[in-house]
Amino acid sequence: VQLQASGGGLVQARESLRLSCQASERTFSRGTMGWFRQAPGKEREFVSSIRWSGGSTFYGDSVKGRFIISGDNAKRTVYLQMSSLKPEDTGVYYCAATSKRLINTAVDIARMYDYWGLGTQVTVSS
């Protein structure tokens, strides 16, 4: 199973970007997919996730109100619309997936996800 992330780039503060992550198989159609990010010298941080069954979405505190996660199950693709970007949003964004329907208190735990994409760089300049 592969996760292919795309959409990263260099933008200025207050601009927007949309990330995409496509799974190679339908393994996750009833599971959970999400995004984590890692800035240089920092630990990997939970950004957002979506539970396919029911469509529940979850966000890290630092991105609430600015980022929106959505998905297209038929295309095996999850999107992350990022708006009002800040320099502190800079980092490598990793797509993650699991076939498990994670409970609410587990969606922000990296080790609960079984598959990871290679990451896409997002750089926000001030």
N, C-alpha and C positions, 0 to 999 in steps of 0.2 A: 504494500500500500504506500502510495506517495502523496504528499501534499505539496502543491505548487503554489507558492505565494507570489504576488506581483503587485505593482502599483506604487512602490516606494519612490522617493525622490527627494529633491532639494526644493524647499519652499520657504517663503518668508513668514514671519509671525502673522497670525490672524488669517492666513490662507487655509485652504482645504486640500485634502487628499482622500482618495478612496483605495483601500487595499482589497485585494481579492485572494481567495485561497480555494483551489479546486482539489478535491480528492479524486484519486484515480479509480476508486471503487465505491460501491454503495454501502460499504461496511458500516458507515456511521449514520445511516439514514434514520436510525432511532436512538442515536447517541447524542454526544455533545461535542461541539467544536468551538474553538475560541482563539483568542490572541493574547500573547504575552509579549513583553518587550524587555530589552536589556540595554542599558546605557553603559558606556565605558566605565569600568571600575565599580559598577553597581550590580546588585543581584537582579535576577530575572523577576519581572513584576507583572502581575496579572492586569490585563487591560479590559477584556470583555469576553463573554461567551454566550452561546445560544444553545438551548436544548431543543432538538428537533421536534420531539414529541411535545406538543403544546405550544412550542415557540417561545418559551420563557427566555428572557435575556437578562444578563448580569453585567455590571460595570464596576471597574475599580474606582475608588473615590476620586482619584486625580483626573478622571476623564468624564465623569458623570455630567450630563448636560451638554457635552461637546461632541462626543462620539456616539455613533449609532451602529449597532451590529444587525445584520439581516442575512437571510439565507435563501437560496433557491435549491430545494432538495432535488428537483429533477436534474439540475445541472451539477449537483454535488458541490456547490460553491457557497462559501460564506463571504460576506463583504463587511468591511469596516469603514464607514464614512466618518472621516475625521475633520472636524471644523474648528475654527478659532484656535488653530495650532499655536503652541508656545514653544520656545526653545527647549524647555524641559521635556517636551515630547520626543526629543531626538533620541534615536536608538535603533537597534535592529528589532524588527517586529517578526515574531515567530507565530506561525499558525500551528495549532495543536488540535488533536482529535482523539476521541475514544468512542468505542461502540457502546459504552455504558451510559445510561441515563443518570448523570451525576446528580446527587442531591444538592440543594442550595448551598450548603456549607462546604461543599467539596469543589465547586466549580472554579475557585481561585487557587487551587493547589496544583502546581505544575506536575507533580509525580502521579496525579490521577489520570493524566493523559498518556496514551500509549504511542501515539505517532506525532512526529514533529516535522515541519517543513524546514528548509534551509535558512529561512529568514529573508527579509527585505529591509534595506536601509531607509530610514526616514530621517531627514535632517531639516531642522527648522532654524532658520537664521533670524537674528533680531534686527 
